[in-house]
Every structure is written in C-alpha cells, then in structure tokens.
Amino acid sequence: MPRLPPHLLHRAHAHSPLLPLLLPPCRDAPSALSELRWLRAHAATTSQPLRPLCERRRRGEPLQYILGTQPFGELEILCRRGVLIPRQETEDLIHRLAALLATTNPPTTRPLRILDLCTGTGCIPLLLHSLLPASTTTLAIDISPRAIHLARRNLRHNVGLGALPASAAQNVTFQRGDVLDVPKLLDAVRAHFGPGEGGGRGVVDVVVSNPPYISARGFDVETAASVRRYEPRLALVPAADVKCELCTKTF
C-alpha cells in the first residue's frame, strides 16, 4: 500500500487530531471525514470515548463492526464479529430480484416461498421480505450458530424499528443447518413448507444464496487485509473437499 503524502496528514491533523488515524484505512480525506462524523455520533450515542474507536479503525477493523450496524435498503442490519458484513452489491442484486419477482406471475394463489442458503446476518431474506408481499414465507439456513443468533436478532430489531411488518416474526424463520447435507436440507424444507402437490417434495419458488465464493489463494492474496483479519473465513472460502451438486429437481 503506498504511503500517504505528508501534506495530507498535516492538513488532516489541522482539521482534527483524530483524522490522521482514519486516513490509512480510508485512503482519502473525504472518506476519512465521513467516518469521523459517524464515529463521533456513535461515541456520543453510546457514551464511549472517541479516540479508542478511531484507533480500532486505524488498525483496520471494519467500520460496520465498530458502529455495530450497516444500512441495507430500508433496514438496519446489526453487524458483529464472526458474521460476514453485508455488501452494497448484494443489496443491489436483491432489489433487482424483488423487482423481477414483482413482475412475475405467482405459480399459485398461495404465498411465495423463499429458501435462503448461507444466510449470515439474514440481510437477504429480510430485505426481500421488506420488498415483497408480507405473506411471503421464508426459510433461511446457516451452519454458524453465531450467524443464526444474529439473524434472529436482526429480524426482531427491524420489526421493532418498523422496517418490517410484525408478521415477519412468523413468516421468516432462521434455522441452523448444513446446506451441503442435502437429505437433511430437504427434510428441513418439507418440515417448514409442507409437502408439495400430491404429497411430493415441498415446493420452493425462489432459492437465494450468498455462499462462500473465494478460493483459498484468492482469500490470502486478493482480499483486503481488513477482510482477512476480521471477517469469518468460513463465510468466504469453501472447504477444499466440497463437491456438491444441487439440481433443479432437488426442491
């Protein structure tokens, strides 16, 4: 990473002695100023001293872990260490998916059924639920107990904020499970949605997922240092021996 110009550090210090702490992770003054404002507001709200928060950011800790939240559409997603931080690209894709579903005729008169695999914070199913009819039913699965705990908190948190309807507490379910254990996954789907027509497999209309997608080498070489140090490798790098095929007939 190239060194910051001394004149930039001097100007930053003249604005605030804490601003130079934020320049290394931000790399430019406007971004550092924005983060300083957010950190200052967070310190005031939580009655914490500001400098330790800036020091954490200087060491590369993601801002979302320090502030504890990340905006995601109209939702406020709680962020904690050990669970992947929601990305803007994911938010954009979910808005596109919701718009596509809004123009698609439903298969029957029953509520839309969504299955989310590797749910993490729960940001994907919760945002979809905020954009789709309140009757939509969702089952979201993750192997991490910490992720499931946080996803359930995010559901309650956003219902409490009024960002989700109260019915979301019944229509969105977070459940721990291994998405690569297909027999158990199918059992969970059947148990949640009920059998399909004629007593067959339970029918799912939409399957969404943000699974581990970075190679081990890519994680070590190409990802940002803050990602490697602070975000869960489990959510980003698949196991080396993973070989699983989920065909369209599975659900």
C-alpha positions as a Markdown table, in Angstrom:
| # | Residue | x | y | z |
|---|---|---|---|---|
| 1 | Met | 0.0 | 0.0 | 0.0 |
| 2 | Pro | 1.5 | 3.4 | -1.0 |
| 3 | Arg | 2.4 | 5.8 | 1.8 |
| 4 | Leu | 0.2 | 8.8 | 2.4 |
| 5 | Pro | 1.7 | 12.2 | 1.4 |
| 6 | Pro | 2.9 | 14.2 | 4.4 |
| 7 | His | 0.9 | 17.3 | 3.4 |
| 8 | Leu | -2.3 | 15.2 | 3.5 |
| 9 | Leu | -1.5 | 14.1 | 7.1 |
| 10 | His | -0.7 | 17.7 | 8.1 |
| 11 | Arg | -4.0 | 19.1 | 6.7 |
| 12 | Ala | -5.9 | 16.3 | 8.3 |
| 13 | His | -4.3 | 17.0 | 11.7 |
| 14 | Ala | -5.2 | 20.7 | 11.4 |
| 15 | His | -8.8 | 19.7 | 10.9 |
| 16 | Ser | -8.8 | 17.2 | 13.9 |
| 17 | Pro | -6.0 | 15.4 | 15.7 |
| 18 | Leu | -8.0 | 12.2 | 15.2 |
| 19 | Leu | -8.5 | 12.5 | 11.5 |
| 20 | Pro | -4.9 | 11.2 | 10.6 |
| 21 | Leu | -5.9 | 7.9 | 12.4 |
| 22 | Leu | -8.6 | 7.3 | 9.8 |
| 23 | Leu | -6.6 | 8.2 | 6.7 |
| 24 | Pro | -4.7 | 4.8 | 6.4 |
| 25 | Pro | -7.9 | 2.7 | 6.2 |
| 26 | Cys | -9.8 | 5.3 | 4.2 |
| 27 | Arg | -7.0 | 6.4 | 1.9 |
| 28 | Asp | -8.6 | 9.9 | 1.2 |
| 29 | Ala | -9.7 | 12.9 | 3.2 |
| 30 | Pro | -13.5 | 12.9 | 2.3 |
| 31 | Ser | -13.9 | 9.3 | 3.3 |
| 32 | Ala | -12.0 | 9.8 | 6.5 |
| 33 | Leu | -14.1 | 12.9 | 7.3 |
| 34 | Ser | -17.3 | 10.9 | 6.8 |
| 35 | Glu | -16.1 | 8.1 | 9.0 |
| 36 | Leu | -15.0 | 10.6 | 11.7 |
| 37 | Arg | -18.5 | 12.1 | 11.7 |
| 38 | Trp | -20.1 | 8.6 | 12.1 |
| 39 | Leu | -17.7 | 7.6 | 14.8 |
| 40 | Arg | -18.2 | 10.8 | 16.7 |
| 41 | Ala | -22.0 | 10.4 | 16.5 |
| 42 | His | -21.6 | 6.7 | 17.7 |
| 43 | Ala | -19.4 | 7.8 | 20.6 |
| 44 | Ala | -21.9 | 10.4 | 21.7 |
| 45 | Thr | -24.9 | 7.9 | 21.4 |
| 46 | Thr | -23.1 | 5.1 | 23.3 |
| 47 | Ser | -21.2 | 7.3 | 25.8 |
| 48 | Gln | -17.9 | 5.9 | 24.6 |
| 49 | Pro | -14.6 | 7.8 | 24.2 |
| 50 | Leu | -13.9 | 8.7 | 20.6 |
| 51 | Arg | -10.2 | 8.0 | 20.4 |
| 52 | Pro | -10.3 | 4.2 | 21.1 |
| 53 | Leu | -12.9 | 3.9 | 18.3 |
| 54 | Cys | -10.6 | 5.7 | 15.9 |
| 55 | Glu | -7.7 | 3.6 | 17.0 |
| 56 | Arg | -9.7 | 0.4 | 16.2 |
| 57 | Arg | -10.5 | 1.8 | 12.7 |
| 58 | Arg | -6.8 | 2.7 | 12.2 |
| 59 | Arg | -5.9 | -0.9 | 12.9 |
| 60 | Gly | -8.2 | -1.9 | 10.0 |
| 61 | Glu | -11.3 | -3.1 | 11.9 |
| 62 | Pro | -14.3 | -2.7 | 9.6 |
| 63 | Leu | -16.4 | 0.4 | 10.4 |
| 64 | Gln | -19.5 | -1.8 | 10.5 |
| 65 | Tyr | -18.1 | -3.8 | 13.4 |
| 66 | Ile | -17.2 | -0.7 | 15.3 |
| 67 | Leu | -20.6 | 1.0 | 14.7 |
| 68 | Gly | -22.4 | -2.2 | 15.1 |
| 69 | Thr | -24.8 | -1.7 | 12.1 |
| 70 | Gln | -24.9 | -1.5 | 8.3 |
| 71 | Pro | -27.8 | 0.1 | 6.3 |
| 72 | Phe | -29.3 | -2.4 | 3.9 |
| 73 | Gly | -32.1 | -1.0 | 1.9 |
| 74 | Glu | -34.5 | 0.5 | 4.4 |
| 75 | Leu | -33.2 | -2.0 | 7.0 |
| 76 | Glu | -30.6 | -1.5 | 9.8 |
| 77 | Ile | -28.6 | -4.7 | 9.9 |
| 78 | Leu | -26.7 | -5.5 | 13.1 |
| 79 | Cys | -23.1 | -6.5 | 12.5 |
| 80 | Arg | -20.9 | -8.5 | 14.8 |
| 81 | Arg | -17.5 | -10.2 | 14.6 |
| 82 | Gly | -17.8 | -13.7 | 13.2 |
| 83 | Val | -20.6 | -12.9 | 10.8 |
| 84 | Leu | -20.0 | -11.6 | 7.3 |
| 85 | Ile | -20.7 | -7.9 | 6.7 |
| 86 | Pro | -23.5 | -7.2 | 4.1 |
| 87 | Arg | -22.2 | -5.7 | 0.9 |
| 88 | Gln | -23.7 | -3.0 | -1.3 |
| 89 | Glu | -23.5 | -5.3 | -4.3 |
| 90 | Thr | -25.7 | -7.8 | -2.5 |
| 91 | Glu | -28.2 | -5.1 | -1.7 |
| 92 | Asp | -28.4 | -4.0 | -5.3 |
| 93 | Leu | -28.9 | -7.6 | -6.5 |
| 94 | Ile | -31.8 | -8.2 | -4.0 |
| 95 | His | -33.5 | -5.0 | -5.2 |
| 96 | Arg | -33.2 | -6.3 | -8.8 |
| 97 | Leu | -34.6 | -9.7 | -7.7 |
| 98 | Ala | -37.5 | -8.2 | -5.9 |
| 99 | Ala | -38.4 | -6.1 | -9.0 |
| 100 | Leu | -38.2 | -9.2 | -11.2 |
| 101 | Leu | -40.5 | -11.1 | -8.8 |
| 102 | Ala | -43.0 | -8.3 | -8.7 |
| 103 | Thr | -43.5 | -8.7 | -12.5 |
| 104 | Thr | -43.7 | -12.5 | -12.4 |
| 105 | Asn | -47.0 | -14.2 | -12.1 |
| 106 | Pro | -47.0 | -16.4 | -8.9 |
| 107 | Pro | -47.3 | -20.1 | -9.6 |
| 108 | Thr | -50.5 | -20.4 | -7.4 |
| 109 | Thr | -52.6 | -18.3 | -5.1 |
| 110 | Arg | -50.5 | -19.4 | -2.1 |
| 111 | Pro | -47.9 | -17.1 | -0.6 |
| 112 | Leu | -44.4 | -17.0 | -2.3 |
| 113 | Arg | -41.9 | -19.5 | -0.7 |
| 114 | Ile | -38.3 | -18.5 | -0.5 |
| 115 | Leu | -35.3 | -20.6 | 0.7 |
| 116 | Asp | -32.1 | -18.7 | 1.6 |
| 117 | Leu | -28.9 | -20.7 | 2.0 |
| 118 | Cys | -25.9 | -19.4 | 3.9 |
| 119 | Thr | -27.9 | -16.6 | 5.4 |
| 120 | Gly | -25.3 | -14.9 | 7.6 |
| 121 | Thr | -26.8 | -11.7 | 9.1 |
| 122 | Gly | -30.1 | -12.6 | 7.5 |
| 123 | Cys | -29.9 | -9.4 | 5.4 |
| 124 | Ile | -31.0 | -11.1 | 2.1 |
| 125 | Pro | -34.3 | -12.7 | 3.3 |
| 126 | Leu | -35.1 | -9.7 | 5.5 |
| 127 | Leu | -34.7 | -7.2 | 2.7 |
| 128 | Leu | -36.7 | -9.4 | 0.3 |
| 129 | His | -39.4 | -9.6 | 3.0 |
| 130 | Ser | -39.5 | -5.8 | 3.2 |
| 131 | Leu | -39.9 | -5.5 | -0.6 |
| 132 | Leu | -42.3 | -8.4 | -1.3 |
| 133 | Pro | -45.9 | -9.1 | 0.0 |
| 134 | Ala | -46.0 | -9.6 | 3.8 |
| 135 | Ser | -47.4 | -13.0 | 3.3 |
| 136 | Thr | -44.2 | -14.3 | 1.7 |
| 137 | Thr | -42.8 | -17.2 | 3.7 |
| 138 | Thr | -39.0 | -17.7 | 4.1 |
| 139 | Leu | -36.7 | -20.4 | 5.5 |
| 140 | Ala | -33.1 | -19.2 | 5.9 |
| 141 | Ile | -30.3 | -21.6 | 6.9 |
| 142 | Asp | -26.7 | -21.2 | 8.0 |
| 143 | Ile | -24.2 | -23.6 | 9.5 |
| 144 | Ser | -22.9 | -21.0 | 12.0 |
| 145 | Pro | -24.8 | -20.7 | 15.3 |
| 146 | Arg | -23.4 | -17.2 | 15.7 |
| 147 | Ala | -24.9 | -16.2 | 12.4 |
| 148 | Ile | -28.3 | -17.7 | 13.2 |
| 149 | His | -28.4 | -15.9 | 16.5 |
| 150 | Leu | -27.5 | -12.6 | 14.9 |
| 151 | Ala | -30.1 | -13.1 | 12.0 |
| 152 | Arg | -32.8 | -13.7 | 14.6 |
| 153 | Arg | -31.8 | -10.5 | 16.4 |
| 154 | Asn | -31.9 | -8.7 | 13.1 |
| 155 | Leu | -35.4 | -9.9 | 12.5 |
| 156 | Arg | -36.6 | -8.7 | 15.9 |
| 157 | His | -34.6 | -5.5 | 15.6 |
| 158 | Asn | -36.1 | -4.4 | 12.3 |
| 159 | Val | -39.6 | -5.4 | 13.3 |
| 160 | Gly | -39.1 | -3.2 | 16.4 |
| 161 | Leu | -37.9 | -0.3 | 14.2 |
| 162 | Gly | -41.0 | -0.7 | 11.9 |
| 163 | Ala | -38.8 | -1.5 | 8.9 |
| 164 | Leu | -40.5 | -5.0 | 8.7 |
| 165 | Pro | -44.2 | -5.8 | 9.4 |
| 166 | Ala | -45.0 | -7.6 | 12.6 |
| 167 | Ser | -46.0 | -10.7 | 10.6 |
| 168 | Ala | -42.3 | -11.1 | 9.6 |
| 169 | Ala | -41.8 | -12.7 | 13.0 |
| 170 | Gln | -43.9 | -15.6 | 11.9 |
| 171 | Asn | -43.1 | -15.7 | 8.2 |
| 172 | Val | -39.3 | -15.6 | 8.3 |
| 173 | Thr | -37.6 | -18.5 | 10.0 |
| 174 | Phe | -33.9 | -18.8 | 10.7 |
| 175 | Gln | -32.6 | -22.3 | 11.3 |
| 176 | Arg | -29.1 | -23.8 | 11.8 |
| 177 | Gly | -28.1 | -26.5 | 9.2 |
| 178 | Asp | -25.5 | -27.7 | 6.8 |
| 179 | Val | -26.7 | -26.8 | 3.3 |
| 180 | Leu | -24.4 | -29.4 | 1.8 |
| 181 | Asp | -26.2 | -32.2 | 3.7 |
| 182 | Val | -28.9 | -32.4 | 1.1 |
| 183 | Pro | -31.1 | -35.1 | 2.8 |
| 184 | Lys | -31.3 | -33.1 | 6.0 |
| 185 | Leu | -31.8 | -29.9 | 4.0 |
| 186 | Leu | -34.7 | -31.4 | 2.1 |
| 187 | Asp | -36.2 | -32.6 | 5.4 |
| 188 | Ala | -36.0 | -29.1 | 6.8 |
| 189 | Val | -37.7 | -27.7 | 3.6 |
| 190 | Arg | -40.5 | -30.3 | 3.8 |
| 191 | Ala | -41.0 | -29.7 | 7.6 |
| 192 | His | -41.2 | -25.9 | 7.1 |
| 193 | Phe | -43.2 | -25.6 | 3.9 |
| 194 | Gly | -45.1 | -28.8 | 4.0 |
| 195 | Pro | -45.3 | -31.5 | 1.2 |
| 196 | Gly | -45.7 | -30.5 | -2.4 |
| 197 | Glu | -48.7 | -31.2 | -4.5 |
| 198 | Gly | -49.6 | -34.9 | -4.4 |
| 199 | Gly | -47.6 | -35.4 | -1.3 |
| 200 | Gly | -44.2 | -35.0 | -3.1 |
| 201 | Arg | -41.3 | -32.7 | -2.2 |
| 202 | Gly | -42.1 | -29.4 | -0.6 |
| 203 | Val | -42.2 | -26.7 | -3.3 |
| 204 | Val | -39.9 | -23.7 | -3.1 |
| 205 | Asp | -40.4 | -20.8 | -5.5 |
| 206 | Val | -37.1 | -19.0 | -5.1 |
| 207 | Val | -33.7 | -20.1 | -3.8 |
| 208 | Val | -31.3 | -17.4 | -3.0 |
| 209 | Ser | -27.8 | -17.7 | -1.6 |
| 210 | Asn | -24.5 | -15.8 | -1.0 |
| 211 | Pro | -22.3 | -18.8 | -0.3 |
| 212 | Pro | -18.5 | -18.9 | 0.2 |
| 213 | Tyr | -17.1 | -17.9 | -3.2 |
| 214 | Ile | -13.4 | -17.0 | -2.9 |
| 215 | Ser | -10.6 | -19.5 | -3.4 |
| 216 | Ala | -8.2 | -20.1 | -0.6 |
| 217 | Arg | -5.4 | -18.5 | -2.7 |
| 218 | Gly | -7.7 | -15.6 | -3.6 |
| 219 | Phe | -8.5 | -15.0 | 0.1 |
| 220 | Asp | -4.8 | -14.9 | 1.0 |
| 221 | Val | -3.7 | -12.8 | -1.9 |
| 222 | Glu | -6.5 | -10.7 | -3.3 |
| 223 | Thr | -8.8 | -9.8 | -0.4 |
| 224 | Ala | -8.3 | -6.6 | 1.7 |
| 225 | Ala | -6.3 | -7.0 | 4.9 |
| 226 | Ser | -9.3 | -6.0 | 7.0 |
| 227 | Val | -11.3 | -8.8 | 5.5 |
| 228 | Arg | -8.7 | -11.4 | 6.2 |
| 229 | Arg | -8.1 | -10.2 | 9.8 |
| 230 | Tyr | -11.7 | -9.5 | 10.9 |
| 231 | Glu | -14.3 | -11.3 | 8.8 |
| 232 | Pro | -15.1 | -15.0 | 9.0 |
| 233 | Arg | -13.2 | -17.2 | 6.6 |
| 234 | Leu | -15.9 | -19.7 | 6.9 |
| 235 | Ala | -18.3 | -17.4 | 5.1 |
| 236 | Leu | -15.9 | -16.6 | 2.3 |
| 237 | Val | -13.8 | -19.7 | 1.5 |
| 238 | Pro | -15.4 | -23.1 | 0.8 |
| 239 | Ala | -13.9 | -26.2 | 2.2 |
| 240 | Ala | -11.3 | -27.7 | -0.1 |
| 241 | Asp | -13.2 | -31.0 | -0.3 |
| 242 | Val | -16.6 | -29.6 | -1.1 |
| 243 | Lys | -18.2 | -31.4 | -4.0 |
| 244 | Cys | -22.0 | -30.9 | -4.2 |
| 245 | Glu | -24.5 | -30.6 | -7.0 |
| 246 | Leu | -27.9 | -29.3 | -6.3 |
| 247 | Cys | -30.0 | -29.8 | -9.4 |
| 248 | Thr | -33.3 | -28.0 | -10.2 |
| 249 | Lys | -35.2 | -31.1 | -9.2 |
| 250 | Thr | -33.9 | -31.0 | -5.6 |
| 251 | Phe | -36.6 | -28.6 | -4.4 |
